[in-house]
Amino acid sequence: METIRILLADDHRLVRAGIRSLLEQMAGVEVLGEAEHGREVLRLLKTLQPDVVVMDISMAELNGLETTAYITQDYPQVRVLILSVHAAEPYVLQAVQAGAAGYLLKTAAREELEIAVRAVARSEIYLSPAVATHVTSNLRRLRDQQTRISGSALPAAPLRPSERELLQLITEGYTAKEIAVRLYISQKAVESRRARLMSRLGIEDLPGLVRYAMRVGVIAVES
């Protein structure tokens, strides 16, 4: 049996420690490293070369959904298993659209975690029963519901990873100058990208961007 090499990403140290302990009890599973946010995941992927990334959604600066989209784009051989507290449809659907191979709730038992890890490592799809129906039967209903609530349709094509990253940074309160430093671009380029993003979404102000980001799972809605 080949060893399943895992990179673990969660912004809470104690949570990472607990998940790591569970993973290391599984035969043929090795945890190569840990990350506390998406940027660290992308940096570690260059050297660790894991088979599976077990990742939370709600992480600062670059969340799990955005990071998954980057992984799908740049590391197609790496499988992503989302491990989240969020069971709501927008999070599940955005994760699948970003390319996640699995979605597991943090309320799951250890046995289900192992089943999910081994399934995605075999290039299969694993969805917790509690969220599977969101993917199989509710895509159209969700889109119609979001259109009614917002008063405007979602963009014709999903946001690109770079657009999701910019949207998260803007709605988390970073200034154009701070965003420029994080993205290694000029402040003028940030302002230009922000204007194009708002034009594409048909949104004219920051509160509108925040509402949109919450609706599509770019930033978490605290319960």
C-alpha positions as CSV (number, residue, x, y, z in Angstrom):
1,M,0.0,0.0,0.0
2,E,1.4,3.4,-1.0
3,T,1.7,6.0,1.6
4,I,-0.8,8.9,1.3
5,R,1.1,12.1,1.9
6,I,-1.0,14.9,3.4
7,L,-0.6,18.7,3.9
8,L,-2.9,20.0,6.6
9,A,-4.3,23.5,6.5
10,D,-6.3,25.2,9.3
11,D,-5.9,28.6,11.0
12,H,-6.4,27.2,14.5
13,R,-3.3,25.5,16.0
14,L,-5.2,23.3,18.4
15,V,-7.6,22.2,15.6
16,R,-4.6,21.3,13.4
17,A,-3.1,19.3,16.3
18,G,-6.2,17.3,16.8
19,I,-6.7,16.6,13.1
20,R,-3.1,15.7,12.7
21,S,-3.3,13.2,15.6
22,L,-6.3,11.5,13.9
23,L,-4.5,11.4,10.5
24,E,-1.3,9.9,12.0
25,Q,-3.3,7.1,13.6
26,M,-4.3,5.9,10.1
27,A,-2.2,3.2,8.5
28,G,-0.3,4.3,5.4
29,V,-0.9,8.0,6.0
30,E,1.9,10.6,6.5
31,V,1.4,14.3,7.4
32,L,4.1,16.2,5.6
33,G,3.4,19.6,7.1
34,E,0.9,22.1,8.3
35,A,-0.2,25.6,7.1
36,E,-2.3,28.2,8.8
37,H,-3.5,30.0,5.6
38,G,-3.7,29.6,1.9
39,R,-0.6,31.4,1.0
40,E,1.4,29.1,3.2
41,V,-0.3,26.1,1.5
42,L,0.8,27.3,-2.0
43,R,4.3,27.9,-0.7
44,L,4.6,24.4,0.9
45,L,3.2,22.7,-2.2
46,K,6.3,23.6,-4.2
47,T,8.5,21.5,-1.9
48,L,6.4,19.0,-0.1
49,Q,4.5,17.6,-3.1
50,P,1.6,16.0,-1.1
51,D,-1.0,13.7,-2.5
52,V,-3.9,15.3,-0.6
53,V,-4.4,18.7,1.0
54,V,-6.9,18.6,4.0
55,M,-8.1,22.1,4.3
56,D,-10.4,24.4,6.2
57,I,-12.3,27.1,4.4
58,S,-12.2,30.1,6.8
59,M,-8.6,31.3,6.7
60,A,-7.5,34.9,6.6
61,E,-6.1,36.6,3.4
62,L,-6.4,33.5,1.2
63,N,-9.2,31.2,2.2
64,G,-9.7,27.5,1.5
65,L,-11.9,28.1,-1.5
66,E,-9.5,30.4,-3.2
67,T,-6.6,28.2,-2.4
68,T,-8.4,25.2,-3.9
69,A,-8.9,27.0,-7.1
70,Y,-5.2,27.8,-7.3
71,I,-4.3,24.2,-6.5
72,T,-6.7,22.9,-9.2
73,Q,-5.1,25.3,-11.7
74,D,-1.4,24.8,-10.9
75,Y,-1.2,21.4,-9.2
76,P,-3.9,19.3,-10.9
77,Q,-2.4,16.1,-9.5
78,V,-3.0,17.2,-5.9
79,R,-6.4,16.4,-4.4
80,V,-8.2,18.7,-2.0
81,L,-10.4,17.5,0.8
82,I,-12.3,20.4,2.4
83,L,-12.8,19.9,6.2
84,S,-15.2,22.6,7.4
85,V,-17.8,23.6,9.9
86,H,-19.9,25.1,7.1
87,A,-22.7,22.9,5.8
88,A,-24.5,25.7,4.0
89,E,-25.0,25.4,0.2
90,P,-22.9,28.3,-1.0
91,Y,-19.7,26.9,0.7
92,V,-20.3,23.4,-0.6
93,L,-21.1,24.5,-4.1
94,Q,-18.2,26.9,-4.3
95,A,-15.8,24.3,-3.1
96,V,-16.9,21.8,-5.7
97,Q,-16.8,24.5,-8.4
98,A,-13.2,25.4,-7.3
99,G,-12.2,21.8,-7.8
100,A,-12.3,20.2,-4.4
101,A,-12.4,16.4,-4.5
102,G,-14.1,16.0,-1.2
103,Y,-16.1,18.0,1.4
104,L,-16.3,16.8,5.0
105,L,-17.9,18.4,8.0
106,K,-15.8,18.8,11.2
107,T,-18.6,17.1,13.1
108,A,-17.7,13.9,11.2
109,A,-16.4,10.8,13.1
110,R,-12.8,9.7,12.8
111,E,-14.0,6.8,10.6
112,E,-15.6,9.1,8.1
113,L,-12.4,11.2,7.9
114,E,-10.4,8.1,7.0
115,I,-12.9,7.0,4.4
116,A,-12.8,10.5,2.9
117,V,-9.0,10.7,2.8
118,R,-8.6,7.3,1.2
119,A,-11.4,8.1,-1.3
120,V,-9.9,11.3,-2.6
121,A,-6.4,9.8,-2.6
122,R,-7.8,7.2,-5.1
123,S,-9.0,10.1,-7.3
124,E,-12.6,9.5,-6.2
125,I,-15.1,12.2,-5.0
126,Y,-16.3,12.1,-1.4
127,L,-19.1,14.3,0.0
128,S,-20.5,14.1,3.5
129,P,-24.1,12.8,3.3
130,A,-25.2,16.0,5.0
131,V,-23.9,18.1,2.1
132,A,-24.2,15.8,-0.9
133,T,-27.8,16.8,-1.7
134,H,-26.6,20.4,-2.2
135,V,-24.5,19.3,-5.1
136,T,-26.8,16.7,-6.6
137,S,-30.1,18.5,-6.5
138,N,-30.0,22.2,-5.5
139,L,-27.7,24.0,-8.0
140,R,-30.5,25.6,-10.0
141,R,-32.6,26.4,-6.9
142,L,-29.6,28.1,-5.2
143,R,-28.8,30.2,-8.3
144,D,-32.4,31.4,-8.6
145,Q,-32.6,32.1,-4.8
146,Q,-29.4,34.2,-4.9
147,T,-30.7,36.1,-7.9
148,R,-33.9,37.0,-6.1
149,I,-32.2,38.0,-2.8
150,S,-29.5,40.1,-4.4
151,G,-31.6,41.7,-7.1
152,S,-28.9,40.9,-9.6
153,A,-27.6,37.7,-11.2
154,L,-24.2,36.2,-10.4
155,P,-21.6,36.7,-13.1
156,A,-22.0,34.5,-16.1
157,A,-18.7,32.8,-15.4
158,P,-17.3,31.9,-12.0
159,L,-14.7,34.3,-10.5
160,R,-11.2,33.4,-11.4
161,P,-8.8,32.6,-8.5
162,S,-7.1,35.9,-8.7
163,E,-10.5,37.7,-8.6
164,R,-11.6,35.7,-5.5
165,E,-8.3,36.5,-3.8
166,L,-8.7,40.2,-4.5
167,L,-12.3,40.2,-3.3
168,Q,-11.4,38.6,0.0
169,L,-8.6,41.1,0.7
170,I,-10.9,44.0,-0.2
171,T,-13.7,42.8,2.0
172,E,-11.4,42.0,4.9
173,G,-10.5,45.6,5.0
174,Y,-7.1,45.8,3.5
175,T,-6.1,49.0,1.8
176,A,-5.0,49.2,-1.9
177,K,-1.5,49.8,-0.7
178,E,-1.6,46.7,1.6
179,I,-3.1,44.6,-1.1
180,A,-0.4,45.7,-3.5
181,V,2.3,44.4,-1.1
182,R,0.6,41.0,-0.7
183,L,0.0,40.5,-4.4
184,Y,3.4,41.9,-5.5
185,I,1.8,44.4,-7.8
186,S,1.5,48.2,-7.9
187,Q,-1.2,50.2,-6.0
188,K,-2.4,51.5,-9.3
189,A,-2.8,47.9,-10.6
190,V,-4.8,47.0,-7.5
191,E,-7.2,49.9,-8.0
192,S,-7.6,49.0,-11.7
193,R,-8.4,45.4,-10.9
194,R,-10.8,46.4,-8.2
195,A,-12.7,48.7,-10.6
196,R,-12.9,45.9,-13.2
197,L,-14.1,43.4,-10.6
198,M,-16.9,45.8,-9.4
199,S,-17.9,46.5,-13.0
200,R,-18.1,42.8,-13.8
201,L,-20.2,42.1,-10.7
202,G,-22.4,45.2,-11.2
203,I,-21.6,46.4,-7.7
204,E,-20.9,50.0,-6.9
205,D,-19.8,50.1,-3.3
206,L,-18.0,48.2,-0.6
207,P,-21.1,47.1,1.4
208,G,-22.3,45.5,-1.9
209,L,-19.0,43.7,-2.3
210,V,-19.2,42.4,1.3
211,R,-22.7,41.1,0.8
212,Y,-21.6,39.4,-2.4
213,A,-18.5,37.9,-0.8
214,M,-20.7,36.5,2.0
215,R,-23.2,35.0,-0.4
216,V,-20.6,33.1,-2.5
217,G,-18.5,32.0,0.5
218,V,-15.5,34.2,0.0
219,I,-15.8,35.4,3.6
220,A,-17.5,33.5,6.3
221,V,-20.8,34.4,7.8
222,E,-20.4,34.0,11.5
223,S,-23.1,32.0,13.3
